[in-house]
Amino acid sequence: MSGLRIVADGNMPGLDGIPGLTVEYQQGRSICREHLENADALLVRSVTLVDEELLAGTAVRFVGTATSGFDHVDRTYLASAGIGFSHAPGSNANSVVEYVLAAIATVDDFLEQLLAGEKVGVVGYGNIGRLLCQRLAALNIDFCCYDPWLDDNKVAKACSLNQVLASRVITLHPSLTLESPWPSRHLLGAPELAQIAAEQLLINASRGEVVDNRALALHLRDQPASPVVLDVWEGEPALDPLLLDKVALGTAHIAGYSLDSKLKATQMLLKAMARYLAIPDLPARASGDGPEPVTVDLSGGEAQALRSLLGARYEIVEDDRRLRAAVNNAAGDSQRLAASFDMLRKDYRVRRELAGSQVFAAKGSSAGLLRALDCAVTGDR
């Protein structure tokens, strides 16, 4: 194992200080063949296109992506070249779920509506969609789920896409695929968006191409009151500033960017790499201390208690503010905007997940809420 050399996306924690490992960090969109000439492994996130053009003639024997999706990786080429591959399914699931819940809790009174009996429509029953449905069920929020790639008996509360589009909150979590018979690219185009009324909330935290952004901009021009939350954008990192102006909340593809999710992904890839290269396990190294306990007042009713609890770990409005500031500072310069978008991800603040957190709060009626979000109930501080 001596001298094993890894080139990694600079947004991947947990790789420093591992004996026998030399790590060279690069900005994800800037990784090129020259960086990889003597590398044994390449570890990326979603912004790096991994294909023959990048890898041919290099020493890379293993590729890992610290993401659930892998539409940016040419797995056919990797297999033909004898290069090992792994991804990190589920590593960011809870981070994205908490992002979605934070969005619902922030925009208007959608949280109150859901707690009063309105429904969430979920597209995609993979790791993220499945966990979101579990959280909603634990919170006694009704939902239905559309995933045509799975048999209905394997999907909780399976429904049609039209039923999802009739739900009070619509949240998108499919993989990006062009494959027939159910491609997810532009799954929501002009005809589907026309079914969504101003009283509904649309959230996309999957891939930008799942929603036709041009059609969405036109939809929001005609229905300016329609609330939309976008974490992902067509054409990233050069998003459309005019579309950002029209959405209720916009963020820089950071829904799954909690430190906890990144460390999980790194550990998963290190284990897979060790297996493929037939070397001892390589434990990810967490830097710094664990998350501070959460202290919250949960006495203000269920909706307010849930807002307080989610807000103790994550304020989605801060990420919205930072993206809008970056767009304003770019002053119409698309290259500068793209660089700023990537910098928001590269320099993303440390964000910890609520799940697994030690929470100091009155038990009583709040205990069920804490358990629903997978918190450790510890009582009053």
C-alpha positions, 0 to 999 in steps of 0.5 A, spaced: 500 500 500 506 504 500 505 510 496 498 509 494 496 516 490 489 519 490 487 525 486 480 527 489 475 533 489 477 538 494 470 538 497 471 531 500 473 531 507 476 525 511 482 523 506 488 527 510 492 523 515 491 516 513 498 512 513 500 510 506 496 515 502 498 521 498 492 525 496 492 531 491 486 535 491 483 539 485 477 543 484 472 538 481 471 541 474 478 542 473 480 535 474 484 533 467 488 527 465 495 531 467 493 530 474 492 523 473 498 520 469 501 517 476 494 516 480 492 510 482 485 512 484 480 518 482 475 520 487 470 525 485 463 528 486 458 530 481 461 536 477 467 531 474 465 528 467 469 521 468 470 518 461 475 515 456 477 522 454 479 523 462 482 517 463 485 514 457 493 513 458 493 514 466 495 510 471 488 510 474 485 503 477 479 505 481 474 511 480 469 513 486 464 518 486 462 521 493 454 521 490 448 517 490 448 518 482 453 516 477 450 519 470 457 523 470 461 517 470 462 512 463 461 506 467 461 502 460 468 505 459 471 503 466 469 496 465 472 495 458 478 499 461 479 494 467 478 500 472 474 499 478 468 503 480 464 505 486 459 510 488 456 512 495 448 511 495 444 513 501 450 517 503 447 524 502 440 521 503 439 524 510 442 531 508 437 532 502 431 530 506 433 535 512 434 540 506 427 538 503 424 539 510 427 545 512 424 548 505 417 546 507 418 549 514 420 556 511 416 557 505 409 560 507 405 556 511 406 549 507 408 546 514 402 547 517 398 545 511 401 538 511 400 537 518 393 539 517 392 533 512 395 536 506 399 531 502 406 531 499 408 528 492 415 524 492 418 523 485 423 517 486 423 512 491 431 511 491 435 512 498 433 519 498 425 518 496 425 512 501 428 516 507 423 522 506 417 518 506 419 514 512 420 521 515 414 524 513 410 517 515 413 518 522 411 526 522 404 523 520 404 527 514 401 524 508 404 522 502 404 518 495 410 516 491 411 515 483 417 511 481 415 507 474 422 504 475 420 500 481 414 495 481 408 498 485 408 493 491 416 496 492 414 503 493 410 506 499 403 509 497 405 508 490 401 513 485 401 516 478 405 522 476 399 526 475 397 524 483 404 527 485 403 533 481 396 534 484 399 534 491 400 540 495 408 539 496 411 536 490 419 534 491 423 531 486 428 525 487 429 521 481 436 519 478 437 522 472 436 518 466 435 518 458 433 511 458 426 509 455 421 508 457 421 513 463 427 518 462 427 523 467 430 528 463 425 534 463 420 529 467 417 536 468 416 540 462 411 545 460 405 540 460 406 538 467 408 544 470 401 547 467 398 542 472 401 545 478 397 551 481 400 557 485 397 554 491 403 548 491 410 548 492 415 545 488 422 542 490 427 540 486 433 537 489 435 531 484 438 534 478 437 540 474 435 537 468 429 533 471 425 540 470 425 544 464 428 550 466 426 554 460 419 552 461 419 553 468 421 560 467 415 561 463 411 558 468 413 562 473 412 568 469 405 567 468 404 564 475 409 569 479 406 567 486 407 559 485 413 558 490 419 554 487 425 551 491 431 549 487 437 546 489 439 544 482 439 548 475 440 546 468 447 549 465 450 548 472 454 552 474 452 557 469 445 558 472 439 562 469 439 569 474 432 570 471 430 564 474 433 565 480 429 571 481 423 568 480 424 562 485 422 562 493 429 559 495 435 558 490 441 554 493 448 552 489 447 544 489 448 543 496 442 539 499 447 533 500 453 537 503 452 536 510 459 534 513 456 528 516 454 526 508 461 527 506 464 523 511 459 517 510 461 518 502 468 518 503 468 512 508 464 508 503 469 509 497 475 508 501 472 501 503 470 499 496 477 502 493 481 497 499 477 491 496 478 492 489 485 494 490 486 488 495 489 492 500 487 493 508 481 498 510 482 505 510 478 509 515 476 516 513 479 521 518 474 526 521 477 533 522 475 537 529 470 535 534 463 532 533 457 536 533 455 540 538 448 538 542 442 542 540 438 546 545 431 548 543 424 550 545 419 546 543 413 548 547 410 552 541 406 547 538 408 542 533 409 546 527 413 551 531 417 546 534 419 542 528 421 549 525 425 550 531 428 543 531 430 544 523 433 551 524 437 549 530 442 545 525 440 548 518 438 555 516 436 554 508 435 562 507 442 563 509 444 559 503 439 562 499 442 569 501 449 567 499 447 564 492 443 571 490 449 575 493 454 571 488 449 572 482 449 580 484 456 580 484 457 577 478 453 583 474 451 579 468 458 576 467 457 568 466 464 566 467 464 570 473 457 567 476 459 560 474 466 561 478 462 564 484 457 558 484 463 553 484 466 557 490 459 557 494 460 549 494 468 549 495 467 553 501 461 551 503 460 552 511 460 546 516 453 543 516 451 538 521 445 533 520 439 533 525 439 526 525 443 523 530 444 529 534 443 530 542 437 534 543 436 538 550 429 539 550 423 538 554 420 530 553 413 530 553 409 531 547 416 533 543 419 526 544 415 523 538 417 529 534 425 528 536 424 520 534 421 522 528 427 526 526 432 520 529 434 525 534 437 522 541 432 525 546 436 527 552 431 531 556 432 538 559 439 541 559 
